[in-house]
Amino acid sequence: MKKKRILTLFLVLLLILAGCGDAGDTEKKSSKKKSSEQEAAADEEDADDDDGEKDEDGQGDEAGVTDSGESDEKPEKAQDPTVTVIEHDLTCEIEGTKRATGIYPEVVLSEEYAASWPKLKAAIDEANEMWKSDAEASVSDYAVYAEESANDEHGLGPDTCFSSDLALSMTRADDRIFSALLHAYDFSGGAHPMHGTGSINLDPASGQSIPLSQVLNDTTGMCEEIYRLLREEYPDVADEVSAYAEDGEEGKKNAVQVLEEKLEEDSYTWSLEGDGLHLWFSPYEIASYAAGYSDVTLTYEAFPNLIQPVYQARNFSLSVAEEQAEPEAVEVDPNRLVPTIFVHNPSWDYYCSPDAQPAAQKHITLTKTADVASEWLNTDAWAEEHGFVPASSGIHEDDKYRYVMTKPLEYDYMYAEIEVYEAGTDKLLYDIDVQDLLLGPDEQTGTSSRITQFTRWAQIVDDTLYVTAGHNTYADSEPKSSYIAAIDLKTGSVLWKSRPLTSNAWNFQIVDDTIICGYGFTDEKDYIYLLDRFTGEQVQQIPVRTGPDQFEVVGDTLYVATYNTAYEFAIGR
């Protein structure tokens, strides 16, 4: 089953690495952000290096880091660590047309920095692999969606091209924090792209994410200051955060509460740089999409006790190299190019399309030859006794096709989509989504099913897919249920639907031009039905003690398992 990734990829990235916010726009994603305070601090440090007070090992305390009380076995701090950020561009073409592009970052630590912090290197290596694999999967997915959308129905045009970009810009890399911003930009045909900025903040010693709460000390007045700065720099944003722009103190109170909740949830996008704590807000994070991006800085000078001293970085240098990798081509799994057929529900009652073939001239007949009752029939033992495979709604196969049920609804056996493969291979031939057929609304009355119906069995004969729909409760819950439908695989249209309450067994059988199926439930009438293969009309009904569960045909014999009886019938042709 094809699943659109949209924002899922980016959200998963951030949750795994740092628990940050949403994702970055096109301008931000190409920039490698470094504050002017950092550059100035680095210049000042170079100029005053000889004047700095030395410690016992001859190194200055230029980072302003105090003793944390940690073990003396902690690796020696790397000097001026170098980080290289490599941007990889991806392109995916389908039949010579560019359908999707993407970007993913690769972070390479200098040998000295990596040697000092091996667990950090392992975490970065894992992140690099994740960014690469997820980007390739997203671009492949987006290319398929673009190919499917490049038609008049969707109105996106023949040259439709989607994109999924993730870029990274370093903000800090020393012995206390490895910090970077992630800028994501996704377009897959919506009203506007989805984009935003998130952050990763890792402990070099452990390679684990550092929560903001860990670096904070005294947060008194923090959220009020964030609100003040937003009000000063971005008044429109502050108004929206103020819970529908209520005036005065009430509006401020509401806005501050939103910011305090983010602090409690540890959901801020943040970085600690040379001048203080930077907080970044993406579209939709605290205001509407139209409000755009915003960021504020809580300086060390204004909040001297906000940050734990060990994490402060009043003066530090950050050496970052940027490289552009050779463009990479992404291939699409040929199975993904099989278009999904969406089947609509023409009616909840018996239906026969004008495109259906005339009814067959001849049908099989059934004559009962055996009838073995029991308190309860073990269907698995019955199947083993006769050399059958117990009917399974998940996967089954015939001489030509393998049917794989996907897209579970309420529970993992309630399927709403059928993938049909060539028997014995992994070549996908058809992908049929029958959710509308099962749940509605129907085209005749516009009503939906009152319960969750799902497909249990499917079979193809002569370019027609026959599929059953049913549920696990009484007919009173939904009388317009439990039927077989015939679907034209060339057009995706329903050729016919049988009468309701015709089929809720785990399978059915097709013999010549006749379909053998059955329906039954506790305190309801239980029958085996024979249907015309071309129209779905009932041609015979045979009463049985309890509801049919499974049908199997061997030569001219039909074996039927019900709740408490094993039947055998001679097939007359």
C-alpha positions in Angstrom: 0.0 0.0 0.0 1.3 3.4 -0.9 1.5 5.8 2.0 2.2 9.5 1.6 5.0 10.7 3.9 4.4 14.6 3.8 5.6 15.9 7.2 6.0 12.5 8.8 9.7 12.2 7.8 10.8 15.5 9.2 8.8 15.1 12.5 10.4 11.6 13.0 13.8 13.0 12.4 13.5 15.7 15.0 11.8 13.5 17.6 14.6 10.9 17.3 17.4 13.4 17.5 16.2 16.2 19.6 12.5 16.6 20.2 12.4 19.9 18.4 9.9 21.9 16.4 8.5 21.8 12.9 10.9 22.3 10.0 12.8 25.6 7.6 12.0 27.5 4.4 13.9 27.8 1.1 15.9 30.8 2.1 16.9 29.4 5.5 17.7 25.9 4.2 20.5 27.1 2.0 22.1 29.3 4.6 24.6 28.1 7.1 23.8 30.4 10.0 26.5 31.8 12.3 25.9 34.7 14.6 27.9 37.9 14.2 28.6 37.7 18.0 30.4 34.4 17.4 32.6 35.9 14.7 33.4 38.9 16.8 34.1 36.7 19.8 36.4 34.6 17.6 38.3 37.6 16.4 38.6 39.0 19.9 39.9 35.7 21.1 42.6 35.5 18.4 43.7 39.1 19.2 43.9 38.5 23.0 45.1 34.9 23.0 48.5 35.7 24.6 46.8 37.8 27.3 44.4 35.1 28.4 44.9 33.4 31.8 46.3 29.9 31.4 45.3 26.9 33.4 47.6 24.1 34.6 47.7 22.4 31.2 48.4 25.6 29.4 45.0 26.1 27.9 42.9 29.2 28.4 39.3 29.2 29.7 38.1 30.9 26.6 34.8 29.1 26.5 33.8 30.5 29.9 33.1 26.9 31.1 33.3 26.3 34.8 34.1 23.0 36.5 31.0 20.7 36.2 32.3 18.2 38.8 32.5 15.5 36.3 35.1 12.7 36.3 38.7 13.6 35.3 38.5 10.8 32.8 36.4 13.0 30.5 38.2 13.5 27.1 40.2 16.6 26.7 38.3 19.4 24.9 39.0 19.6 21.2 40.4 23.0 20.1 38.6 24.8 17.2 36.7 21.7 16.1 36.0 21.6 12.4 32.6 20.4 11.1 32.0 19.9 7.4 28.4 20.0 6.1 27.9 18.4 2.7 24.7 19.0 0.8 23.4 16.2 -1.4 21.0 16.9 -4.2 18.6 14.2 -5.3 16.5 14.0 -8.5 14.0 11.4 -9.6 12.8 11.0 -13.2 9.9 8.9 -14.5 10.0 8.2 -18.2 12.4 11.1 -18.8 10.4 13.7 -16.9 11.7 15.1 -13.6 9.1 14.3 -11.0 10.8 15.0 -7.7 13.8 16.6 -6.2 15.3 16.5 -2.7 18.2 17.6 -0.4 19.7 15.9 2.5 22.7 16.9 4.7 25.8 15.0 5.7 27.8 16.1 8.7 31.5 15.1 8.9 33.4 15.8 12.1 37.1 16.6 12.0 39.4 13.8 13.0 40.4 15.6 16.2 36.8 16.3 17.3 35.6 12.8 16.4 38.4 11.2 18.3 37.6 13.3 21.4 33.9 12.4 21.3 33.4 8.9 19.7 29.8 8.6 20.9 28.9 11.9 19.3 30.5 10.6 16.1 28.4 7.5 16.3 25.2 9.5 16.7 26.1 11.8 13.8 26.9 8.8 11.6 23.5 7.3 12.5 21.8 10.6 11.7 23.6 10.8 8.3 22.3 7.4 7.4 18.8 8.2 8.5 18.7 11.5 6.5 20.0 9.8 3.4 17.6 6.8 3.5 14.6 8.9 4.4 15.4 11.5 1.7 15.7 8.8 -1.0 12.5 7.2 0.1 10.6 10.5 0.2 11.9 11.6 -3.2 10.9 8.2 -4.7 7.4 8.5 -3.0 7.0 12.2 -4.2 7.9 11.3 -7.7 5.1 8.7 -7.8 2.6 11.1 -6.3 3.7 13.8 -8.9 3.3 11.3 -11.7 -0.2 10.4 -10.5 -1.1 14.1 -10.0 0.2 15.3 -13.4 -3.2 15.2 -15.1 -6.3 17.4 -15.7 -8.2 15.9 -12.7 -5.7 17.3 -10.2 -5.0 20.4 -12.3 -1.2 20.4 -11.6 0.0 20.2 -15.2 2.1 17.7 -17.1 5.4 18.9 -15.7 4.4 18.5 -12.0 7.5 18.1 -9.8 7.4 17.8 -6.0 10.2 18.3 -3.6 11.4 17.2 -0.1 14.4 19.2 1.2 16.3 19.0 4.5 19.3 21.3 5.0 21.5 21.8 8.1 23.3 24.8 9.5 25.7 24.6 12.4 25.3 26.8 15.5 27.8 25.4 18.0 30.3 22.5 18.4 32.4 22.4 21.5 32.9 20.1 24.5 29.5 20.9 26.0 27.0 21.0 23.1 26.9 20.0 19.4 24.1 22.1 18.0 22.6 22.6 14.6 19.5 23.9 12.9 17.5 21.7 10.5 15.6 23.5 7.7 12.9 21.4 6.0 10.8 22.3 2.9 8.2 20.0 1.4 5.9 20.5 -1.5 3.5 17.8 -2.6 0.7 19.7 -4.3 -1.0 21.5 -1.4 -2.1 25.1 -1.2 1.4 26.0 0.0 4.6 24.2 0.9 5.1 22.8 4.4 8.3 24.1 6.0 9.9 25.0 9.3 13.0 25.0 11.4 14.0 22.5 14.1 17.2 22.0 16.1 19.4 19.2 17.4 21.4 19.7 20.6 23.6 16.7 21.5 25.9 16.0 24.4 29.3 15.2 22.9 30.2 12.8 25.7 27.1 10.6 25.4 25.9 11.4 21.9 22.4 11.8 23.4 19.9 14.7 22.9 20.1 17.5 25.5 16.6 18.7 26.6 16.3 22.4 27.1 15.3 21.9 30.7 18.8 20.4 31.4 20.6 23.7 30.4 18.2 26.0 32.2 18.8 27.3 35.7 16.5 30.1 36.9 13.5 30.5 34.4 11.9 33.4 36.4 10.5 35.8 33.9 11.7 33.8 30.9 8.3 33.4 29.1 7.3 37.0 29.9 10.5 38.1 28.2 9.8 35.9 25.2 6.4 37.5 24.8 7.8 41.0 25.2 10.4 40.3 22.5 7.8 38.8 20.2 5.5 41.8 20.8 8.4 44.1 20.0 9.8 42.4 16.9 6.7 40.5 15.6 3.5 42.1 16.9 1.3 40.1 14.6 2.7 36.9 16.0 2.2 38.0 19.6 -1.4 39.0 18.8 -2.2 35.5 17.5 -0.5 33.8 20.4 -2.6 35.9 22.7 -5.5 33.6 22.2 -7.5 35.4 19.5 -5.7 38.7 20.2 -7.5 39.6 23.5 -6.4 43.0 24.7 -4.5 44.0 27.8 -3.3 41.8 30.6 -5.7 38.9 29.7 -4.1 38.7 26.2 -0.6 38.7 27.7 -1.6 36.1 30.2 -2.9 33.7 27.5 0.2 34.2 25.4 2.6 33.6 28.3 0.6 30.5 29.1 1.2 29.1 25.6 4.9 29.8 26.0 5.1 28.2 29.4 3.4 25.1 28.1 6.0 24.8 25.4 8.7 25.0 28.1 7.0 22.3 30.1 6.7 20.1 27.0 10.3 20.8 26.1 9.1 21.6 22.5 11.2 24.7 21.8 13.6 24.9 18.9 16.7 26.3 20.5 20.5 26.9 20.4 23.0 28.3 22.9 25.4 30.6 21.2 27.9 33.3 22.1 25.3 35.9 23.1 22.7 33.7 24.8 19.7 31.4 24.3 18.2 31.6 20.8 14.6 30.4 20.3 13.2 29.8 16.9 9.5 29.6 15.9 8.2 28.1 12.6 4.9 28.7 10.8 2.0 27.0 12.7 4.2 26.5 15.8 2.7 29.3 17.9 0.7 31.2 15.3 -0.8 30.8 11.8 1.1 30.0 8.6 0.7 33.6 7.5 2.6 34.8 10.6 5.8 33.2 9.1 9.0 32.7 11.1 10.2 34.4 14.2 13.1 34.1 16.6 14.1 35.8 19.9 17.3 35.8 21.9 17.5 35.8 25.7 20.9 37.3 26.3 23.3 36.3 29.1 23.4 39.9 30.1 19.7 40.2 30.5 19.3 36.8 32.1 22.6 36.0 33.8 21.1 33.1 35.8 19.0 31.6 33.1 21.6 29.2 31.7 23.6 26.7 33.8 27.2 28.2 33.8 28.6 24.9 32.4 26.6 25.3 29.2 27.3 29.0 28.6 29.5 29.8 25.7 30.2 33.5 25.8 33.3 33.2 23.6 33.8 30.4 21.2 34.9 29.8 17.6 33.0 27.7 15.1 34.9 26.5 12.0 32.5 25.1 9.4 33.3 24.0 5.9 30.6 23.7 3.3 30.7 21.3 0.3 28.4 20.3 -2.5 28.2 16.7 -3.4 27.7 15.4 -7.0 23.9 15.2 -7.8 22.4 11.8 -7.2 19.6 10.0 -9.2 16.9 8.2 -7.3 15.2 5.2 -8.9 11.6 4.3 -8.3 10.5 0.8 -7.6 8.6 -0.3 -10.7 5.8 -1.6 -8.5 5.2 2.0 -7.3 4.3 3.1 -10.8 1.3 0.9 -10.9 -1.6 3.4 -10.4 -4.0 2.9 -7.6 -7.6 2.1 -8.7 -10.1 3.8 -6.5 -13.4 1.9 -6.5 -16.6 3.9 -5.7 -19.9 2.5 -4.3 -22.7 2.9 -6.8 -25.5 1.7 -4.4 -26.1 -0.1 -1.2 -28.7 -2.3 -2.9 -28.4 -4.8 -5.7 -26.8 -3.1 -8.7 -26.0 -4.1 -12.2 -24.2 -1.7 -14.6 -25.2 -1.3 -18.2 -21.6 -2.3 -19.0 -22.1 -5.7 -17.4 -22.3 -8.7 -19.6 -25.5 -10.6 -20.1 -26.2 -13.4 -17.6 -24.7 -16.8 -18.4 -26.8 -19.4 -20.2 -25.8 -22.2 -17.8 -24.9 -22.5 -14.2 -23.6 -25.3 -12.0 -25.9 -27.1 -9.5 -25.1 -28.5 -6.1 -26.3 -31.8 -4.7 -25.5 -32.6 -1.1 -23.6 -35.9 -0.6 -22.4 -35.5 3.0 -23.5 -33.8 6.2 -21.4 -34.3 9.3 -22.6 -32.2 12.3 -20.7 -31.5 15.5 -20.8 -29.2 18.4 -18.2 -27.0 16.8 -16.2 -27.6 13.6 -12.5 -27.0 13.9 -11.9 -25.4 10.5 -8.1 -25.8 10.7 -8.4 -29.5 11.4 -11.1 -29.9 8.7 -8.8 -28.2 6.2 -5.8 -30.3 7.1 -7.9 -33.5 6.9 -8.8 -32.7 3.3 -5.5 -31.2 2.2 -6.7 -27.6 2.1 -5.0 -24.4 3.3 -7.2 -22.6 5.9 -8.7 -19.5 4.2 -6.8 -16.4 5.2 -7.9 -12.8 4.4 -4.4 -11.5 4.5 -2.6 -13.3 1.6 -3.8 -16.0 -0.7 -2.7 -17.2 -4.2 -4.1 -19.0 -7.2 -2.4 -20.2 -10.4 -2.0 -16.7 -11.8 -2.1 -14.2 -9.0 -1.1 -13.5 -5.4 -3.6 -11.3 -3.5 -2.3 -9.2 -0.6 -4.8 -7.4 1.6 -3.6 -4.0 3.0 -4.8 -0.8 4.5 -6.4 -2.1 7.7 -9.2 0.0 9.1 -10.2 -0.4 12.8 -8.3 -3.6 13.3 -5.4 -5.2 11.5 -7.6 -7.8 9.7 -10.1 -5.2 8.4 -8.6 -4.6 5.0 -9.6 -1.9 2.5 -7.0 -2.3 -0.3 -5.9 -5.2 -2.4 -2.5 -5.5 -4.1 -2.4 -8.1 -6.8 0.9 -9.6 -7.8 1.9 -12.0 -10.5 2.0 -15.5 -8.9 5.4 -16.5 -7.8 7.0 -13.1 -8.3 7.1 -9.6 -6.7 5.7 -7.9 -9.8 2.7 -5.8 -8.8 -0.1 -5.9 -11.4 -2.9 -4.0 -9.7 -3.4 -1.9 -6.6 -7.1 -1.6 -5.8 -8.5 0.7 -3.1 -12.0 -0.4 -2.1 -12.5 1.8 1.0 -15.3 3.8 -0.7 -16.9 0.6 -1.9 -16.9 -0.8 1.7 -17.8 2.3 3.7 -19.5 4.7 1.2 -20.9 7.1 0.7 -22.7 5.5 -2.2 -23.5 7.4 -5.4 -27.2 6.7 -5.3 -28.2 8.0 -1.8 -25.0 9.6 -0.5 -25.1 7.5 2.7 -22.3 5.7 4.5 -22.1 2.4 6.2 -23.1 2.4 9.9 -20.4 0.0 10.7 -16.9 -0.9 9.5 -17.1 -3.3 6.6 -13.9 -4.9 5.2 -12.8 -7.2 2.5 -12.0 -10.8 3.2 -11.4 -12.4 -0.2 -10.7 -11.5 -3.8 -10.2 -13.3 -7.1 -9.6 -12.3 -10.7 -11.2 -13.9 -13.7 -11.0 -12.4 -17.2 -10.0 -8.9 -16.2 -12.7 -8.7 -13.5 -11.9 -8.6 -9.8 -14.5 -10.2 -7.6 -14.3 -9.0 -4.0 -16.4 -9.7 -0.9 -17.3 -7.2 1.8 -18.5 -8.1 5.3 -18.3 -7.5 9.1 -18.4 -9.3 12.4 -21.8 -8.5 13.9 -25.5 -8.8 13.3 -27.3 -7.7 10.2 -29.4 -5.3 12.3 -26.2 -3.2 12.7 -26.1 -2.6 9.0 -28.6 -4.5 6.7 -26.9 -3.0 3.6 -23.8 -5.2 4.0 -22.1 -8.5 3.3 -22.1 -8.7 -0.5 -19.9 -9.6 -3.4 -18.9 -6.9 -6.0 -17.4 -7.4 -9.5 -14.9 -4.6 -10.6 -13.8 -4.0 -14.1 -10.0 -3.7 -13.8 -9.7 -1.8 -17.0 -11.9 1.1 -15.8 -12.1 0.6 -12.1 -15.9 0.7 -12.2 -18.3 -1.6 -10.4 -20.0 -4.0 -12.9 -22.4 -5.4 -10.3 -23.1 -5.8 -6.6 -25.0 -8.7 -5.2 -27.9 -8.4 -2.8 -26.9 -7.5 0.7 -26.5 -10.3 3.3 -25.2 -12.7 0.6 -21.6 -13.3 1.5 -19.7 -13.1 4.9 -17.7 -16.3 4.7 -13.9 -16.1 4.7 -13.8 -17.0 1.0 -15.8 -17.8 -2.1 -15.2 -20.0 -5.1 -15.8 -19.4 -8.8 -16.7 -22.5 -10.9 -17.3 -21.9 -14.6 -19.8 -19.0 -14.7 -21.1 -19.4 -11.2 -19.9 -17.9 -7.9 -20.3 -20.1 -4.7 -20.6 -18.0 -1.6 -22.6 -17.9 1.7 -24.0 -15.9 4.5 -25.0 -16.6 8.1 -24.8 -15.4 11.7 -26.2 -16.2 15.1 -30.0 -16.2 15.1 -30.0 -15.3 11.4 -30.8 -17.4 8.3 -27.9 -19.4 7.0 -27.5 -20.1 3.3 -25.1 -21.1 0.5 -25.8 -18.9 -2.5 -25.0 -19.5 -6.2 -24.6 -16.2 -8.2 -24.3 -15.5 -11.8 -20.7 -14.4 -12.5 -21.7 -11.7 -15.0 -24.7 -10.1 -13.2 -24.5 -11.1 -9.6 -28.1 -12.4 -9.6 -28.9 -15.3 -7.3 -29.5 -18.5 -9.2 -29.8 -20.9 -6.2 -29.9 -20.8 -2.4 -29.3 -23.8 -0.2 -30.1 -23.7 3.6 -27.4 -24.9 6.0 -27.4 -25.3 9.8 -25.0 -22.5 10.6 -23.2 -19.8 8.7 -20.7 -20.9 6.0 -17.1 -20.3 6.9 -15.0 -21.7 4.1 -15.5 -23.2 0.6 -13.1 -25.5 -1.3 -13.5 -27.2 -4.7 -11.6 -30.3 -5.7 -12.6 -31.7 -9.1 -16.4 -32.0 -9.0 -16.7 -31.9 -5.2 -17.5 -28.8 -3.1 -16.4 -28.9 0.5 -18.1 -26.5 2.9 -17.2 -25.8 6.5 -19.8 -24.0 8.7 -19.7 -23.3 12.4 -20.8 -26.8 13.4 -21.1 -28.9 10.2 -18.9 -30.2 7.4 -20.8 -30.5 4.1 -19.9 -32.1 0.8 -21.7 -31.4 -2.5 -21.5 -32.9 -5.9 -21.1 -30.2 -8.6 -23.3 -30.6 -11.6 -22.1 -28.8 -14.8 
